[in-house]
Amino acid sequence: MLTLNVTKTVGTGTFTSWTVNLDGAVGAIGFTGPTGPTGAAGNTGAIGNTGATGNTGSQGNTGATGATGNTGNTGPTGAIGNTGATGATGPTGSTGATGGTGPGYSGVASLTSVTIGTGSQTFTLAGSYQGAFIVGMRIRAIYPVSPTNWMEGVITSINTTTLVMTVDTTSGSGTFAIWNFSIAGLIGITGPTGAAGATGATGSTGATGQTGPTGPTGITGSTGSTGQTGATGSTGQTGSTGSNAVAFPDMLWLGAM
């Protein structure tokens, strides 16, 4: 490795290949003489003080290339460049083969004899086929000969052989031994109570009923005590004296007897 104390530079830049030539101490500026032959390289003397800059001599022969220095530390990663434009969409691939048909809801039936009623009901599935029915579904078990006879509720257990449902709604009555199953809608919440209707008109007054029979006479009450005698009234005024009567002789009056 060669270490230099640089006292003079020409130009700028960073380079990886350099040629090193011997340069003596700078003397006083004299006339430039002819270039002599290059002498053998002597030991490098101590670096003297920098003298005044002399005229540039002719370029000497290029020295041998020095050994390659160690690789420097890797510089920092540059900023990420802008994303390039999106390429054109490739052609659409061919359509794949159609998948197999999945299980459905049709064809699920039971030949179990069951009486229509609410609560838990158990059915043995015909042909060990449960279709796409799963626990939690709301279904309807229908008697296909008379579809007005049915039971509706939620599946609580099902496999390829047995279906168990909790029935909460029924239609019709009776015991039947053939059942088909279908999906049923969930029961909605109860709507608000409607407003009270107007009061109806007052009906006409009914006819007067017949008079009932007279009740029996009650017992006669006891006679009350005699009241006190009232005070004697005052004596009235004496009337006026009448006129004297005319005296008639005794005679017989016809019709007076």
Backbone hydrogen bonds, N-H to C=O, Kabsch-Sander energy under -0.5 kcal/mol:
donor,donor_aa,acceptor,acceptor_aa,energy
6,V,4,L,-0.8
21,N,19,T,-0.5
27,G,25,A,-0.6
30,G,28,A,-0.6
33,G,31,F,-0.7
45,G,43,N,-0.5
48,G,46,A,-0.6
66,G,18,W,-0.7
108,V,105,Y,-0.7
109,A,107,G,-0.6
110,S,179,W,-2.2
111,L,124,T,-0.7
114,V,112,T,-0.7
114,V,176,F,-2.7
116,I,174,G,-2.8
119,G,167,V,-2.7
121,Q,165,M,-2.8
123,F,163,L,-2.9
125,L,123,F,-0.6
125,L,161,T,-2.4
126,A,109,A,-3.0
128,S,125,L,-1.2
129,Y,126,A,-1.0
132,A,104,G,-2.2
133,F,130,Q,-1.5
136,G,155,I,-2.3
137,M,134,I,-1.6
139,I,137,M,-0.6
139,I,153,G,-2.7
140,R,182,S,-2.6
141,A,151,M,-3.1
142,I,140,R,-0.6
142,I,180,N,-3.2
143,Y,149,N,-2.4
146,S,143,Y,-1.0
149,N,146,S,-2.4
150,W,148,T,-0.7
150,W,171,S,-1.9
151,M,141,A,-2.2
152,E,169,T,-2.9
153,G,139,I,-2.1
154,V,166,T,-1.5
155,I,137,M,-2.6
156,T,164,V,-2.5
157,S,164,V,-1.6
159,N,162,T,-1.9
163,L,123,F,-2.7
164,V,157,S,-3.2
165,M,121,Q,-2.4
166,T,154,V,-2.5
167,V,119,G,-3.4
167,V,165,M,-0.7
168,D,152,E,-2.5
169,T,152,E,-1.8
171,S,150,W,-2.3
176,F,114,V,-2.2
179,W,110,S,-2.6
180,N,142,I,-2.5
181,F,108,V,-1.6
182,S,140,R,-1.7
184,A,138,R,-2.8
253,W,251,M,-0.6
254,L,252,L,-0.6
256,A,253,W,-2.0
